[in-house]
Amino acid sequence: MLSDVLLVSAPGKVILHGEHAVVHGKVALAVALNLRTFLQLQPHSSGKVSLNLPNIGIKRAWDVARLQLLDMSFLEQGDPTSPILEKLEKLKEVADFPEDCTDHERLAVLAFLYLYLCICRKQRALPSLDIVVWSELPPGAGLGSSAAYSVCLAAALLTLCEEIPNPLKDGEASSRWRAEDLELINKWAFQGEKVIHGNPSGVDNAVSTWGGALRYQQGKISSLKRPPALKILLINTKVPRSTKALVLNVRNRLLKFPKIVAPLLTSINAISLECERVLEEMATAVPAPEHYLALECYRRHGHKSPASGRPNGNRLSLLLQELIDMNQHHLNALGVGHTSLDQLCQVTMAHGLHSKLTGAGGGGCGITLLRPDLTGPEVEAVKQALTGCGFDCWETSIGAPGVSVHTAASLDAPVWQALDGLCAGQWASSS
């Protein structure tokens, strides 16, 4: 069994196009967000297994010998494809929750215990270890924070128990697992997601595992080949919303106005497909401004394609910013916009940038595409304008790599300092 410290990270996700339409069988594009969740696993021989989740205020520890004596027959069918809902009540007994524990905290602990017991129970003895998970992702914002958590747990525990090899070689700063190992990580992470969400689509954990960009339609997930890493602003309006209520509202609007809403959903599907074509084209070259810019120069000055003498129709149809604008208008027509999102779009448009909501809408988060020709001061001006509206704002990228293993030296100083400081803390015991 692995005896060294293990450092793992996995990305969050945003929906680029296809929100709400995907519920009705249309294509959605999900992309890995380069805001990551980081996990440190430290094996030891103290006889304890400890979990520290500072983002949601959890510090728990369990006695390994006590866990070893438990009747774990309820996990006999524990494999990456088994149903788990009937096992949650037994897991709650194992967790021994304090009375003041919130549902959010309970689910995070249950996901950990489920993965720890299922993956590690094949060992002669359950391992003693400390796990710390710290995230750059705000929880509950629809950015895949729970999936990144489950993916990190699955990757670390499978590597600890030598179910998959540690891909990090001497001299490497970071590395990724082989395709077949990623498949196993994803299957176990999906089980963690089922503990937390009940009936998830599997998109979030797949994006977090493989990174890049994924296409999702009616349960089928496929990766886009070599998607470009595009710079964005991620903006959290901090307006709470109910995904369930918003999905229901769209369904009701479809029933009420089928001849209006059905074509909107079809058009959103076309936007997703067109964006997929753009990303495939951009993957072959460094992103250039013409992939982003609305061709105002053509409209104003009649620029033509030098090859044909006709307007460059392909370029007109492959413009990321125009697709973003069209999708945002469609989502407003579906009734999932919000005044905070309107304000976000107006502020960024005043700086010549294009934005849309990401996720359920009704508040929540939005994304703004950053052209490669923007200067640092220009980006800072936009960020200041958005924070001045009371929004949280991150400058990051999409198309990020999936779950990875790292050396300590390869982590940014704030990440390592956070993990190192947290690991030095004292563990609370639930026994």
C-alpha positions in Angstrom: 0.0 0.0 0.0 1.1 3.5 -0.8 3.1 5.1 2.1 3.9 8.6 0.7 1.8 11.7 0.8 -0.5 11.9 -2.2 -1.6 15.2 -3.7 -4.5 15.2 -6.2 -6.6 17.9 -7.9 -9.7 17.9 -10.1 -11.5 20.8 -11.9 -14.9 22.2 -11.5 -17.2 22.7 -14.5 -19.4 25.1 -16.3 -22.1 24.6 -18.9 -21.0 26.5 -22.0 -24.2 25.9 -24.0 -27.3 23.8 -23.7 -28.7 24.7 -20.3 -32.4 23.6 -19.9 -32.5 22.4 -23.5 -30.5 19.3 -22.4 -33.4 18.4 -20.1 -35.5 18.0 -23.3 -33.1 15.8 -25.1 -30.9 18.4 -26.7 -27.1 18.7 -26.7 -25.2 20.4 -23.9 -21.5 21.3 -23.9 -19.8 21.1 -20.5 -16.3 22.3 -20.0 -13.7 21.9 -17.2 -13.2 25.0 -15.2 -9.6 25.8 -14.1 -10.8 26.4 -10.5 -9.8 23.2 -8.8 -10.4 21.1 -5.7 -7.2 19.8 -4.0 -6.8 16.8 -1.8 -3.9 15.7 0.3 -3.8 12.1 1.6 -1.3 11.2 4.3 -1.1 7.5 5.3 0.1 6.8 8.9 -0.2 4.3 11.7 -2.2 6.2 14.3 -5.2 4.0 14.1 -7.4 6.9 12.9 -9.0 8.0 9.7 -9.5 11.7 9.5 -11.4 14.0 7.2 -11.0 17.8 7.1 -13.2 19.9 4.7 -12.5 23.5 5.7 -14.7 25.0 2.9 -17.8 23.6 4.7 -16.4 23.5 8.2 -16.0 19.7 8.7 -13.3 18.1 10.9 -14.0 14.5 11.7 -12.1 11.4 12.8 -13.0 7.8 13.2 -11.3 4.9 15.0 -10.1 2.4 12.3 -10.4 -0.6 14.7 -14.0 0.4 15.4 -14.8 0.6 11.7 -13.0 -2.7 11.1 -15.3 -4.4 13.6 -18.5 -3.1 11.9 -20.7 -5.5 10.0 -20.0 -4.3 6.5 -22.2 -6.8 4.8 -24.3 -4.0 3.5 -21.2 -3.2 1.2 -20.9 -6.8 -0.1 -22.2 -5.6 -3.5 -20.0 -2.6 -3.3 -18.6 -2.0 -6.8 -18.7 0.9 -9.2 -22.0 -0.1 -10.7 -24.0 -1.1 -7.7 -27.0 0.9 -6.4 -26.3 2.6 -3.1 -29.4 4.3 -1.9 -30.4 1.5 0.4 -27.0 1.7 2.1 -27.3 5.3 3.2 -29.1 4.5 6.5 -26.4 2.1 7.5 -23.7 4.6 6.6 -25.4 7.2 8.8 -25.0 4.9 11.7 -21.3 4.5 10.9 -20.8 8.3 10.5 -22.2 8.9 14.0 -23.3 12.5 13.2 -23.6 15.1 15.9 -27.1 16.6 16.3 -26.1 20.0 14.8 -24.8 18.6 11.6 -26.3 20.1 8.5 -27.6 18.1 5.5 -24.7 19.5 3.4 -22.2 18.3 5.9 -23.8 14.9 6.3 -23.8 14.2 2.6 -20.1 15.2 2.2 -19.1 12.8 5.1 -21.4 10.0 3.8 -19.7 10.2 0.3 -16.3 10.0 1.9 -17.2 7.0 4.2 -18.9 5.2 1.3 -15.8 5.5 -1.0 -13.4 4.8 1.9 -15.1 1.7 3.0 -16.0 0.3 -0.4 -12.5 0.9 -2.0 -10.4 0.1 1.0 -12.3 -2.9 2.5 -10.4 -5.3 0.1 -7.3 -4.6 2.1 -6.4 -6.9 5.0 -7.0 -3.9 7.3 -8.6 -0.6 6.7 -5.8 2.0 6.3 -5.1 4.8 8.8 -4.9 8.1 7.0 -5.6 11.8 7.1 -7.4 13.5 4.2 -7.7 17.2 3.7 -9.7 18.7 0.8 -9.5 22.4 0.0 -11.3 23.9 -2.9 -11.1 27.1 -5.0 -14.7 26.4 -6.0 -17.5 28.0 -4.1 -19.9 25.3 -2.9 -23.5 25.3 -4.0 -22.9 27.6 -7.1 -23.5 24.9 -9.7 -19.8 24.7 -10.6 -19.4 20.9 -9.9 -17.7 21.3 -6.5 -19.2 18.0 -5.2 -18.1 16.1 -8.3 -14.5 17.5 -8.0 -14.6 16.3 -4.4 -15.8 12.8 -5.3 -13.3 12.5 -8.1 -10.4 13.5 -5.9 -11.5 11.0 -3.2 -11.9 8.2 -5.7 -8.5 8.9 -7.4 -6.6 9.1 -4.1 -8.2 6.1 -2.4 -7.8 3.9 -5.5 -4.1 4.9 -5.8 -3.6 4.4 -2.0 -4.9 0.8 -2.3 -3.0 0.2 -5.5 -6.2 -0.5 -7.5 -4.6 1.9 -10.0 -0.9 2.9 -10.3 0.5 6.2 -9.3 1.3 7.8 -12.7 3.7 10.3 -11.3 7.3 9.5 -12.3 10.6 10.9 -10.9 11.3 14.4 -12.1 7.6 15.1 -13.1 5.7 17.9 -11.5 2.3 16.5 -12.3 0.8 13.6 -14.2 -2.5 12.0 -15.2 -3.8 8.5 -15.1 -4.2 6.2 -18.1 -7.6 6.1 -19.9 -8.6 2.8 -18.2 -7.7 4.1 -14.8 -9.7 7.3 -15.5 -12.7 5.1 -16.3 -12.4 3.4 -12.8 -12.0 6.8 -11.1 -15.0 8.1 -12.9 -17.2 5.1 -12.0 -16.4 5.4 -8.3 -16.8 9.2 -8.4 -20.2 8.7 -9.9 -21.1 6.6 -6.8 -20.0 9.5 -4.6 -22.1 11.9 -6.6 -25.1 9.5 -6.1 -24.7 9.6 -2.4 -24.7 13.4 -2.5 -27.3 14.1 -5.2 -29.4 10.9 -5.5 -29.8 10.8 -9.2 -27.1 12.8 -11.0 -26.5 12.9 -14.7 -22.9 11.9 -14.5 -21.8 15.0 -16.5 -20.1 16.8 -13.6 -17.9 13.8 -12.5 -17.1 13.0 -16.1 -15.9 16.6 -16.8 -13.9 16.6 -13.6 -12.3 13.3 -14.4 -11.4 13.8 -18.1 -11.2 17.6 -18.2 -11.4 19.5 -21.5 -14.9 19.6 -22.9 -17.7 17.1 -23.1 -20.8 16.8 -25.1 -23.9 15.4 -23.3 -27.2 14.3 -24.8 -29.8 11.9 -23.4 -27.3 10.2 -21.1 -24.6 9.8 -23.7 -21.3 11.5 -22.8 -18.4 12.0 -25.3 -15.2 14.0 -25.1 -14.3 16.7 -27.6 -10.8 16.2 -29.0 -8.2 18.6 -27.8 -10.5 21.6 -26.9 -8.7 24.9 -26.5 -8.2 26.5 -23.1 -10.2 29.7 -23.3 -9.8 32.5 -20.9 -13.0 33.7 -19.1 -14.3 35.6 -16.2 -16.5 33.5 -13.9 -19.0 35.7 -12.1 -21.2 34.7 -9.1 -24.1 37.0 -8.7 -24.7 35.5 -5.3 -28.5 35.4 -6.0 -29.8 32.1 -4.8 -32.0 30.0 -7.0 -33.8 26.7 -7.2 -32.7 24.6 -10.1 -35.7 22.3 -9.6 -38.2 25.3 -9.8 -36.4 26.8 -12.9 -36.5 23.5 -14.7 -40.2 23.1 -13.9 -40.9 26.7 -15.1 -39.4 25.9 -18.5 -41.4 22.7 -18.8 -44.6 24.6 -18.0 -43.7 27.3 -20.5 -43.1 24.5 -23.1 -46.6 23.1 -22.4 -48.2 26.5 -22.6 -46.5 27.8 -25.7 -45.2 24.6 -27.5 -44.9 26.3 -31.0 -42.7 29.1 -29.4 -40.6 27.2 -26.9 -39.9 24.1 -28.9 -38.2 26.1 -31.6 -36.2 27.9 -28.9 -34.9 24.6 -27.6 -34.1 23.4 -31.1 -32.2 26.7 -31.7 -30.2 26.3 -28.5 -29.3 22.8 -29.7 -28.0 24.3 -32.9 -25.9 26.8 -30.9 -24.3 23.9 -29.0 -23.5 22.1 -32.2 -22.1 25.3 -33.8 -20.0 26.0 -30.8 -18.7 22.4 -30.9 -17.5 23.1 -34.5 -15.8 26.3 -33.4 -13.9 24.5 -30.6 -12.8 21.8 -32.9 -11.4 24.4 -35.3 -9.7 26.3 -32.6 -8.1 23.1 -31.2 -5.8 23.1 -34.3 -4.4 26.5 -33.7 -3.7 29.2 -31.0 -7.0 31.0 -30.5 -7.1 34.1 -32.6 -9.2 37.3 -32.2 -11.3 36.4 -35.3 -12.7 33.4 -33.6 -14.2 35.6 -30.9 -15.1 38.9 -32.6 -18.4 39.8 -34.1 -17.5 40.8 -37.6 -18.4 44.5 -37.2 -15.7 45.4 -39.6 -17.5 43.4 -42.3 -20.8 45.0 -41.5 -19.4 48.5 -41.4 -16.8 48.3 -44.1 -17.9 45.4 -46.3 -14.8 43.3 -45.9 -14.8 40.2 -48.1 -13.0 36.9 -48.2 -9.8 37.4 -50.2 -10.1 33.9 -51.7 -13.6 34.1 -53.0 -14.6 37.8 -53.1 -17.6 36.8 -50.9 -18.2 37.4 -47.2 -16.4 34.6 -45.2 -19.6 32.6 -44.4 -17.7 30.0 -42.3 -16.2 32.7 -40.1 -19.5 34.4 -39.7 -21.0 31.2 -38.4 -18.1 30.3 -36.1 -18.1 33.2 -33.8 -18.0 32.4 -30.1 -19.2 35.8 -28.9 -22.3 35.8 -31.2 -23.2 32.3 -30.0 -22.9 33.5 -26.4 -25.2 36.5 -27.1 -27.8 34.4 -29.0 -27.9 31.7 -26.3 -28.3 34.3 -23.5 -31.3 35.8 -25.4 -32.8 32.4 -25.8 -32.4 31.6 -22.1 -34.1 34.9 -21.3 -37.0 33.9 -23.6 -37.3 30.6 -21.7 -37.8 32.6 -18.5 -34.6 31.7 -16.7 -32.9 35.1 -16.7 -32.7 37.5 -13.8 -32.1 41.2 -13.3 -28.7 40.4 -11.8 -27.7 38.5 -15.0 -29.0 41.3 -17.1 -26.8 43.7 -15.1 -23.8 41.4 -15.5 -24.3 41.3 -19.3 -24.7 45.1 -19.5 -21.6 45.8 -17.5 -19.4 43.5 -19.6 -20.9 44.7 -22.9 -20.0 48.2 -21.9 -16.4 46.9 -22.0 -16.9 45.2 -25.3 -17.2 41.7 -23.8 -20.0 39.1 -24.1 -21.6 37.1 -21.3 -24.2 34.5 -20.6 -25.6 32.7 -17.6 -24.2 29.2 -16.9 -26.2 26.6 -15.2 -29.8 26.9 -14.1 -30.1 30.7 -14.3 -32.4 32.8 -12.1 -29.3 34.3 -10.6 -26.3 32.0 -9.9 -23.3 32.3 -12.1 -22.4 33.7 -15.5 -19.3 33.6 -17.7 -17.7 36.2 -19.8 -15.4 35.3 -22.7 -12.0 37.1 -22.7 -10.5 37.7 -26.1 -6.7 37.0 -26.4 -6.0 40.6 -27.4 -7.2 42.1 -24.1 -4.6 43.7 -21.9 -4.3 43.2 -18.2 -5.6 46.7 -17.3 -8.6 46.1 -19.5 -9.5 42.9 -17.7 -8.9 44.5 -14.3 -11.3 47.3 -15.3 -14.1 44.8 -16.1 -13.4 42.9 -12.8 -13.6 46.0 -10.8 -16.9 47.0 -12.5 -18.4 43.6 -11.7 -17.2 43.5 -8.1 -18.6 47.0 -7.7 -22.0 45.5 -8.5 -21.6 43.2 -5.5 -20.6 40.1 -7.6 -17.7 37.7 -6.9 -15.4 37.5 -9.9 -12.6 35.1 -10.9 -10.3 35.3 -13.9 -9.7 31.7 -15.0 -10.0 29.4 -18.0 -12.1 26.6 -19.4 -10.9 23.4 -21.1 -8.7 22.7 -18.1 -7.0 19.2 -17.6 -8.9 16.7 -15.6 -8.0 14.9 -12.4 -4.2 15.0 -11.8 -1.6 14.0 -9.3 1.1 16.5 -8.2 4.3 17.0 -6.4 4.1 19.6 -3.6 6.6 21.8 -5.4 4.3 22.0 -8.4 1.4 23.5 -6.5 0.9 27.3 -6.4 2.0 28.8 -3.1 -1.5 29.7 -1.8 -2.7 26.1 -2.5 0.2 24.4 -0.8 0.1 26.9 2.2 -3.6 26.2 2.6 -3.2 22.4 2.6 0.0 22.5 4.7 -1.6 24.7 7.3 -4.7 22.6 7.5 -2.8 19.4 7.8 -1.0 20.8 10.8 -4.3 21.3 12.7 -5.7 19.0 15.3 -8.4 16.4 14.3 -11.7 16.2 16.0 -12.8 12.8 17.0 -16.3 11.3 16.6 -15.6 8.4 18.8 
